[in-house]
Amino acid sequence: MKIAIASDHAGYSLKMQTLEIVKNLGHEPIDLGTDSPDISVDYPDFSEKVALEINSGKAERGIIVCGSGVGASIAANKFKGIRAGLCHDTYSAHQAVEHDDMNALCMGSRIIGIALAEEIITAFLNAKFSNEERHKRRLDKVIGFENK
């Protein structure tokens, strides 16, 4: 699977480690920046890059890292077709894919360490949408909000 990955300056270190984790799991990481922790940049710009990469079909899923993960999640969810979730535990990371068809994982580099991040990323990438009727019905309602 192709995975778009981006961060702001606060998430740079975890983003760099995420690239390696994704590669080691057998997926193709797409690095969308930022390229340095030394220059302050704005998380919405990097949420947009991941959202556009997913919506264009160049990536199947995305991972966005900022300091708390909250801003990245809020920004990514402004894009039609993006279902971004802030996950700091493994249950949420796989359950959000299985039940809600989450396609963008957001994490806070100031909240979690690398060991937990690796478990979360693994859970996210190994999960698949269930296609159960109740989950499809709920997802259709959520998608319907985008068209109002």
C-alpha positions in Angstrom: 0.0 0.0 0.0 1.2 3.6 -0.7 1.1 5.7 2.4 1.4 9.5 2.3 3.3 10.8 5.4 3.8 14.4 6.5 4.4 16.4 9.6 5.0 19.9 10.8 8.3 20.9 12.5 7.1 19.5 15.9 6.3 16.1 14.4 9.5 15.9 12.2 11.3 13.3 14.3 8.3 11.0 14.6 7.6 11.4 10.9 11.1 10.3 10.0 10.7 7.2 12.2 7.2 6.6 10.7 8.7 6.5 7.2 11.0 3.6 8.3 8.2 1.8 10.2 5.9 1.9 7.1 8.7 0.7 4.9 9.6 -2.1 7.3 6.0 -3.2 7.3 6.2 -3.7 3.5 4.4 -0.6 2.4 5.6 2.3 0.2 6.0 5.5 2.2 5.5 8.8 0.4 7.4 11.6 2.2 5.5 14.9 1.8 7.6 16.9 4.3 8.5 18.9 6.3 12.2 18.5 5.8 13.5 20.0 8.9 12.6 20.4 12.6 14.4 23.8 12.6 12.0 25.9 10.5 8.5 26.5 11.9 5.8 25.5 9.5 2.1 25.2 9.7 0.4 21.8 10.3 -2.6 22.6 8.0 -0.3 22.8 5.0 0.9 19.2 5.7 -2.6 17.9 6.4 -3.6 19.3 3.0 -0.7 17.5 1.3 -1.7 14.2 2.7 -5.4 14.8 1.9 -4.7 15.7 -1.7 -2.4 12.7 -2.1 -5.2 10.4 -0.9 -7.9 12.1 -2.9 -5.8 11.9 -6.1 -5.4 8.2 -5.7 -1.6 8.5 -5.4 -1.8 7.1 -1.8 -4.3 4.7 -0.3 -3.9 6.0 3.3 -2.0 8.8 5.1 -0.3 9.5 8.4 0.0 13.0 9.7 2.1 14.0 12.7 2.1 17.3 14.6 2.7 18.2 18.2 -0.6 17.0 19.6 -2.1 15.4 16.5 -5.3 17.5 17.1 -4.6 20.3 14.7 -3.6 17.8 11.9 -6.8 15.9 12.5 -9.0 19.0 12.4 -7.4 20.3 9.2 -7.4 16.9 7.4 -11.1 16.4 8.1 -12.0 19.6 6.2 -11.2 17.8 3.0 -14.0 15.8 1.3 -13.3 12.1 1.3 -10.8 12.3 4.2 -11.7 10.5 7.4 -8.8 11.4 9.8 -8.6 10.1 13.3 -6.4 11.1 16.2 -5.2 7.8 17.7 -2.9 7.4 20.6 -3.8 3.7 21.3 -3.9 0.6 19.2 -7.6 -0.2 19.7 -8.7 3.2 18.2 -6.2 2.8 15.3 -7.6 -0.5 14.0 -11.3 0.0 15.1 -11.5 3.3 13.3 -10.5 1.6 10.0 -12.7 -1.4 10.6 -15.9 0.5 11.6 -15.4 4.0 10.1 -13.1 3.4 7.1 -10.5 5.9 8.5 -8.0 6.7 5.8 -5.7 9.1 7.6 -4.0 8.5 11.0 -3.0 11.5 13.1 -0.6 11.3 16.0 0.9 13.7 18.4 4.7 13.6 18.7 4.6 15.3 22.0 2.1 12.8 23.3 3.4 9.3 22.4 6.8 7.7 22.0 8.2 5.7 19.1 7.4 2.2 20.6 3.7 3.0 20.9 3.7 4.9 17.6 5.0 1.7 15.9 2.2 -0.4 17.4 -0.4 2.2 16.4 0.9 2.4 12.8 0.9 -1.4 12.6 -2.7 -1.6 13.8 -3.8 1.1 11.4 -2.1 -0.4 8.3 -3.2 -4.0 9.1 -6.8 -3.1 9.6 -9.5 -3.3 6.9 -13.0 -1.9 6.7 -15.5 -4.5 7.8 -18.1 -3.8 5.1 -20.7 -4.9 7.7 -24.1 -3.4 6.9 -24.3 -1.3 10.1 -20.8 0.2 9.4 -21.7 0.9 5.8 -24.9 2.5 6.8 -23.2 4.8 9.3 -20.4 5.6 6.9 -22.9 6.6 4.2 -24.4 9.0 6.7 -21.0 10.6 7.5 -20.2 10.8 3.7 -23.7 12.4 3.3 -22.6 15.3 5.6 -20.0 16.3 3.0 -22.7 16.9 0.4 -24.8 19.2 2.5 
